[in-house]
C-alpha cells in the first residue's frame, strides 16, 4: 500500500521544497511540479511532491488519516 501525505509548502529553491506536514518540516523534491509557491499544498510520497492539492483536500486527508489512526 502506498500512502501520500499532504503538506504545506514553506519555501522552494532549486527544485527542492521545504514542506510542513502537521508540524514536521522536511525537504522534498519539487521537480515534478512546474509552478510551486510558498503556501501551496502538495501531496508528498517517498520524498517527492507528486501533485498540487487544495487546502480543502489537505484538511480532508488529515481528517481521514486521523480517523484511521484513532
DSSP file (Angstrom, degrees, kcal/mol; ACC not computed):
  #  RESIDUE AA STRUCTURE BP1 BP2  ACC     N-H-->O    O-->H-N    N-H-->O    O-->H-N    TCO  KAPPA ALPHA  PHI   PSI    X-CA   Y-CA   Z-CA
    1    1 A X              0   0    0      0, 0.0     2,-0.4     0, 0.0     0, 0.0   0.000 360.0 360.0 360.0 134.8    0.0    0.0    0.0
    2    2 A X        -     0   0    0     43,-0.0     2,-0.4     2,-0.0    43,-0.0  -0.870 360.0-166.6-105.7 138.0    1.3    3.5   -0.9
    3    3 A X        -     0   0    0     -2,-0.4     2,-0.4     2,-0.0    43,-0.3  -0.987   4.7-163.2-128.2 127.4    0.4    6.5    1.2
    4    4 A X        -     0   0    0     -2,-0.4     2,-0.4    41,-0.1    41,-0.2  -0.843  12.4-147.2-102.9 146.3    0.9   10.1    0.3
    5    5 A X  E     -A   44   0A   0     39,-2.7    39,-3.0    -2,-0.4     2,-0.2  -0.924  13.7-123.9-115.2 138.5    0.8   12.8    2.9
    6    6 A X  E     +A   43   0A   0     -2,-0.4     2,-0.3    37,-0.2    37,-0.2  -0.517  35.4 173.7 -77.5 147.9   -0.4   16.3    2.5
    7    7 A X  E     -A   42   0A   0     35,-2.2    35,-2.8    -2,-0.2     2,-0.4  -0.994  30.3-123.6-152.5 152.2    1.9   19.2    3.3
    8    8 A X  E     -AB  41  20A   0     12,-2.6    12,-2.7    -2,-0.3     2,-0.4  -0.835  32.6-119.7 -98.2 135.0    2.1   23.0    3.0
    9    9 A X  E     + B   0  19A   0     31,-3.3    30,-3.1    -2,-0.4    10,-0.2  -0.600  31.1 175.9 -77.0 126.6    5.0   24.5    1.1
   10   10 A X  E     -     0   0A   0      8,-3.5     2,-0.3    -2,-0.4     9,-0.2   0.821  67.5  -9.3 -94.7 -42.7    7.1   26.7    3.2
   11   11 A X  E     - B   0  18A   0      7,-1.5     7,-2.7    26,-0.1    -1,-0.4  -0.988  55.5-154.0-156.4 151.4    9.9   27.5    0.7
   12   12 A X  E     + B   0  17A   0     -2,-0.3     2,-0.3     5,-0.2     5,-0.2  -0.998  21.6 159.1-133.5 131.5   11.0   26.4   -2.8
   13   13 A X  E >   - B   0  16A   0      3,-2.7     3,-1.6    -2,-0.4    17,-0.1  -0.923  65.5 -14.9-154.8 127.0   14.6   26.7   -4.1
   14   14 A X  T 3  S-     0   0    0     -2,-0.3     3,-0.1     1,-0.3    17,-0.1   0.856 127.0 -47.3  52.9  44.5   16.4   24.9   -7.0
   15   15 A X  T 3  S+     0   0    0      1,-0.2    15,-3.1    15,-0.1    16,-0.5   0.580 118.1 106.4  78.5   8.6   13.8   22.1   -7.3
   16   16 A X  E <   -BC  13  29A   0     -3,-1.6    -3,-2.7    13,-0.2     2,-0.4  -0.983  51.7-160.2-123.7 132.2   13.6   21.4   -3.6
   17   17 A X  E     -BC  12  28A   0     11,-2.9    11,-2.7    -2,-0.4     2,-0.6  -0.915  13.4-143.7-112.2 136.4   10.7   22.4   -1.4
   18   18 A X  E     -BC  11  27A   0     -7,-2.7    -8,-3.5    -2,-0.4    -7,-1.5  -0.884  33.4-173.7 -90.4 121.1   10.7   22.7    2.4
   19   19 A X  E     -BC   9  26A   0      7,-2.8     7,-2.0    -2,-0.6     2,-0.5  -0.839  23.9-141.8-120.9 156.4    7.3   21.5    3.4
   20   20 A X  E     -BC   8  25A   0    -12,-2.7   -12,-2.6    -2,-0.3     2,-0.6  -0.970  16.0-176.5-117.9 116.2    5.3   21.3    6.7
   21   21 A X  E >  S- C   0  24A   0      3,-2.9     3,-1.7    -2,-0.5   -14,-0.1  -0.898  76.8 -35.4-115.5 100.0    3.3   18.2    7.3
   22   22 A X  T 3  S-     0   0    0     -2,-0.6    -1,-0.1     1,-0.3     3,-0.1   0.856 126.0 -42.8  54.9  39.5    1.3   18.5   10.5
   23   23 A X  T 3  S+     0   0    0      1,-0.2     2,-0.6     0, 0.0    -1,-0.3   0.223 115.8 111.3  95.5 -14.7    4.2   20.4   12.2
   24   24 A X  E <   -C   21   0A   0     -3,-1.7    -3,-2.9     2,-0.0     2,-0.4  -0.842  53.4-156.6 -95.7 121.3    7.0   18.3   10.9
   25   25 A X  E     +C   20   0A   0     -2,-0.6     2,-0.3    -5,-0.2    -5,-0.2  -0.780  22.6 153.2 -99.6 141.3    9.2   20.1    8.3
   26   26 A X  E     -C   19   0A   0     -7,-2.0    -7,-2.8    -2,-0.4     2,-0.4  -0.984  41.8-105.8-157.1 161.3   11.3   18.3    5.7
   27   27 A X  E     +C   18   0A   0     -2,-0.3     2,-0.3    -9,-0.2    -9,-0.2  -0.751  38.1 176.2 -92.7 137.7   12.8   18.9    2.3
   28   28 A X  E     -C   17   0A   0    -11,-2.7   -11,-2.9    -2,-0.4     2,-0.3  -0.937  37.7 -93.4-134.7 158.4   11.3   17.1   -0.7
   29   29 A X  E     -Cd  16  48A   0     18,-2.6    20,-3.0    -2,-0.3   -13,-0.2  -0.545  30.8-176.6 -70.3 134.7   11.9   17.1   -4.4
   30   30 A X    >   +     0   0    0    -15,-3.1     3,-1.2    -2,-0.3   -14,-0.2   0.106  49.6 113.3-115.1  18.3    9.7   19.6   -6.2
   31   31 A X  T 3   +     0   0    0    -16,-0.5    -1,-0.1     1,-0.2   -15,-0.1   0.727  69.8  58.3 -66.0 -24.3   10.9   18.6   -9.7
   32   32 A X  T 3  S+     0   0    0     17,-0.4     2,-0.5    -3,-0.1    -1,-0.2   0.610  96.4  68.9 -83.6 -10.8    7.6   17.2  -10.8
   33   33 A X    <   -     0   0    0     -3,-1.2     3,-0.2     1,-0.2    -1,-0.1  -0.935  64.3-161.5-116.0 119.8    5.6   20.4  -10.3
   34   34 A X  S    S+     0   0    0     -2,-0.5     2,-0.7     1,-0.2    -1,-0.2   0.958  79.9  32.5 -66.3 -54.7    6.2   23.3  -12.5
   35   35 A X  S    S+     0   0    0      2,-0.0     2,-0.4     0, 0.0    -1,-0.2  -0.902  71.4 157.8-111.9 110.7    4.8   26.2  -10.5
   36   36 A X        +     0   0    0     -2,-0.7     2,-0.3    -3,-0.2   -24,-0.0  -0.994  11.2 177.9-136.3 126.9    5.1   25.9   -6.8
   37   37 A X    >   -     0   0    0     -2,-0.4     3,-2.2   -26,-0.1   -28,-0.2  -0.884  41.4 -82.8-127.5 155.9    4.9   28.7   -4.3
   38   38 A X  T 3  S+     0   0    0     -2,-0.3   -28,-0.2     1,-0.2     3,-0.1  -0.326 117.5  33.5 -54.3 137.5    5.1   29.1   -0.5
   39   39 A X  T 3  S+     0   0    0    -30,-3.1    -1,-0.2     1,-0.4   -29,-0.1   0.117  90.0 121.9  97.9 -20.3    1.6   28.5    0.9
   40   40 A X    <   -     0   0    0     -3,-2.2   -31,-3.3   -31,-0.1    -1,-0.4  -0.329  58.8-129.9 -67.8 157.8    0.7   25.9   -1.8
   41   41 A X  E     -AE   8  53A   0     12,-0.7    12,-2.6   -33,-0.2     2,-0.3  -0.909  27.4-178.2-110.7 141.3   -0.4   22.4   -0.7
   42   42 A X  E     -AE   7  52A   0    -35,-2.8   -35,-2.2    -2,-0.4     2,-0.5  -0.926  29.6-122.3-134.1 158.5    1.1   19.3   -2.1
   43   43 A X  E     -AE   6  51A   0      8,-2.6     7,-2.8    -2,-0.3     8,-1.0  -0.911  33.1-156.5 -97.7 127.4    0.8   15.5   -1.8
   44   44 A X  E     +AE   5  49A   0    -39,-3.0   -39,-2.7    -2,-0.5     2,-0.4  -0.904  17.5 171.3-112.1 131.8    4.2   14.0   -0.8
   45   45 A X  E >   - E   0  48A   0      3,-2.6     3,-1.3    -2,-0.4   -41,-0.1  -0.984  69.7 -12.6-139.7 127.8    5.2   10.4   -1.5
   46   46 A X  T 3  S-     0   0    0     -2,-0.4     3,-0.1   -43,-0.3    -1,-0.1   0.846 129.2 -50.4  53.7  40.4    8.6    8.9   -1.0
   47   47 A X  T 3  S+     0   0    0      1,-0.2   -18,-2.6   -19,-0.1     2,-0.4   0.651 117.6 107.5  78.2  15.0   10.3   12.3   -0.6
   48   48 A X  E <  S-dE  29  45A   0     -3,-1.3    -3,-2.6   -20,-0.2     2,-0.8  -0.991  70.3-130.9-129.9 131.3    8.7   13.8   -3.7
   49   49 A X  E     + E   0  44A   0    -20,-3.0   -17,-0.4    -2,-0.4    -5,-0.2  -0.717  32.7 177.3 -74.1 112.3    6.0   16.3   -4.1
   50   50 A X  E     +     0   0A   0     -7,-2.8     2,-0.3    -2,-0.8    -1,-0.2   0.674  54.7   3.4 -99.0 -18.0    3.8   14.5   -6.6
   51   51 A X  E     - E   0  43A   0     -8,-1.0    -8,-2.6   -18,-0.1     2,-0.3  -0.972  65.4-114.5-164.0 148.4    0.8   16.8   -7.0
   52   52 A X  E     - E   0  42A   0     -2,-0.3     2,-0.3   -10,-0.2   -10,-0.3  -0.674  38.6-175.8 -79.7 141.6   -0.6   20.1   -6.0
   53   53 A X  E     - E   0  41A   0    -12,-2.6   -12,-0.7    -2,-0.3     2,-0.1  -0.855  24.2-105.2-131.3 169.7   -3.7   19.9   -3.9
   54   54 A X     >  -     0   0    0     -2,-0.3     4,-2.1     1,-0.1     5,-0.1  -0.479  31.2-110.4 -89.9 166.1   -6.2   22.4   -2.5
   55   55 A X  H  > S+     0   0    0      1,-0.2     4,-2.3     2,-0.2     5,-0.2   0.869 122.1  54.9 -61.4 -36.3   -6.4   23.4    1.2
   56   56 A X  H  > S+     0   0    0      2,-0.2     4,-2.5     1,-0.2    -1,-0.2   0.905 106.2  50.8 -63.4 -41.5   -9.7   21.5    1.3
   57   57 A X  H  > S+     0   0    0      1,-0.2     4,-2.5     2,-0.2    -2,-0.2   0.909 109.8  51.1 -60.3 -41.8   -8.0   18.4    0.0
   58   58 A X  H  X S+     0   0    0     -4,-2.1     4,-2.5     1,-0.2    -2,-0.2   0.926 111.0  47.0 -62.7 -45.9   -5.4   18.8    2.7
   59   59 A X  H  X S+     0   0    0     -4,-2.3     4,-2.2     1,-0.2    -1,-0.2   0.907 113.2  48.9 -63.5 -42.5   -8.0   19.1    5.5
   60   60 A X  H  X S+     0   0    0     -4,-2.5     4,-2.2     2,-0.2    -2,-0.2   0.912 111.9  48.4 -64.3 -42.8  -10.0   16.1    4.2
   61   61 A X  H  X S+     0   0    0     -4,-2.5     4,-2.6     2,-0.2     5,-0.2   0.912 110.9  50.6 -65.1 -42.7   -6.9   13.9    4.0
   62   62 A X  H  X S+     0   0    0     -4,-2.5     4,-2.5     1,-0.2    -1,-0.2   0.913 110.5  49.9 -59.8 -42.6   -5.7   14.9    7.5
   63   63 A X  H  X S+     0   0    0     -4,-2.2     4,-2.0     2,-0.2    -2,-0.2   0.903 111.3  48.6 -64.3 -41.3   -9.2   14.1    8.9
   64   64 A X  H  X S+     0   0    0     -4,-2.2     4,-1.8     2,-0.2    -2,-0.2   0.913 112.0  48.5 -64.8 -42.8   -9.2   10.7    7.2
   65   65 A X  H  X S+     0   0    0     -4,-2.6     4,-2.2     1,-0.2    -2,-0.2   0.900 110.4  51.6 -64.8 -40.4   -5.7    9.9    8.5
   66   66 A X  H  X S+     0   0    0     -4,-2.5     4,-2.1     1,-0.2    -1,-0.2   0.898 108.8  51.5 -61.7 -39.7   -6.7   10.9   12.0
   67   67 A X  H  < S+     0   0    0     -4,-2.0    -1,-0.2     1,-0.2    -2,-0.2   0.867 110.9  47.7 -65.2 -36.8   -9.8    8.6   11.8
   68   68 A X  H  < S+     0   0    0     -4,-1.8    -1,-0.2     1,-0.2    -2,-0.2   0.882 112.8  48.4 -71.3 -38.6   -7.6    5.7   10.7
   69   69 A X  H  <        0   0    0     -4,-2.2    -2,-0.2     1,-0.2    -1,-0.2   0.849 360.0 360.0 -72.5 -35.1   -5.0    6.3   13.5
   70   70 A X     <        0   0    0     -4,-2.1    -1,-0.2    -5,-0.2    -2,-0.2   0.495 360.0 360.0 -70.0 360.0   -7.6    6.6   16.3
